[in-house]
Amino acid sequence: MQTKILETAEKELEKIANPLNKQFGSRIEKLASKETGKHLGHGLPYITENVTKQARIIYYIEEETVYILHCFATHKEYERWYKSFK
């Protein structure tokens, strides 16, 4: 599978501190090799992958490509984004 990081996710990754950024990088590489994570509710086609207890990656899979939408360093950022769909 191929991995594409969208512009919003790239900007979010630039803001994340270096040790955590490396964890995001290794997790993104693993996403290309297998489908993991948990589907979000509310009929959303997105999948979430935990990087740490608080950090998350939001992505979706279309054909043979994994699209990385968002990279959240804290649960608060993720929760704010998730609540926008309710």
C-alpha atoms as one frame of an Amber mdcrd trajectory, in Angstrom:
protein
   0.000   0.000   0.000   1.065   3.547  -0.697   0.947   6.368   1.889   0.126
  10.013   1.190   0.276  12.697   3.864  -2.146  15.517   3.125  -1.152  19.169
   3.551  -3.058  19.638   6.834  -1.290  16.658   8.397   2.111  17.907   7.197
   1.543  21.276   8.900   0.470  19.530  12.111   3.557  17.290  12.031   5.835
  20.330  11.687   4.442  21.729  14.972   5.000  18.498  16.934   8.168  18.145
  19.041  10.945  15.935  17.643  10.748  12.770  19.833   6.995  12.517  19.267
   7.426  13.350  15.593   9.659  10.263  15.191   6.925   8.104  16.731   4.431
   9.497  14.224   6.836   8.697  11.390   7.293   5.082  12.420   3.545   4.599
  12.925   2.781   6.068   9.486   5.215   3.577   7.938   3.377   0.714   9.683
   0.015   1.913   8.358   1.164   1.201   4.819   1.822  -2.441   5.648  -1.413
  -3.273   7.481  -4.880  -1.943   8.191  -5.186  -1.209  11.883  -7.009   1.265
  14.043 -10.583   1.913  14.992 -13.310   3.357  12.767 -14.793   6.601  14.010
 -18.510   6.826  14.752 -21.129   9.163  13.266 -20.903   7.442   9.878 -17.431
   8.842   9.184 -15.155   6.870   6.850 -12.056   7.745   8.900  -9.884   5.459
  11.001  -7.937   6.489  14.093  -4.596   5.060  15.154  -3.119   5.715  18.591
   0.530   6.741  18.557   0.748   7.297  22.329  -1.935   7.517  25.009  -2.913
  10.962  23.710  -1.416  11.314  20.236  -3.486  10.105  17.283  -3.370   9.793
  13.519  -6.578  10.149  11.502  -6.557   8.481   8.093  -8.673   6.742   5.501
  -7.955   4.093   2.915  -9.011   4.433  -0.693  -8.121   1.635  -3.104  -4.413
   0.915  -2.409  -3.560   4.273  -0.806  -3.550   5.356   2.850  -4.351   9.079
   3.166  -3.156  10.706   6.399  -5.610  13.505   7.266  -4.576  14.717  10.709
  -1.879  14.158  13.313  -2.922  15.233  16.807  -0.331  15.496  19.591  -2.898
  15.803  22.401  -6.270  14.295  23.130  -7.701  17.793  23.517  -6.895  18.655
  19.873  -8.374  15.353  18.690 -11.508  15.795  20.794 -12.094  19.315  19.430
 -11.857  17.993  15.863 -14.053  14.948  16.581 -16.793  17.020  18.243 -17.116
  19.152  15.117 -18.936  16.191  13.492 -21.618  15.813  16.166
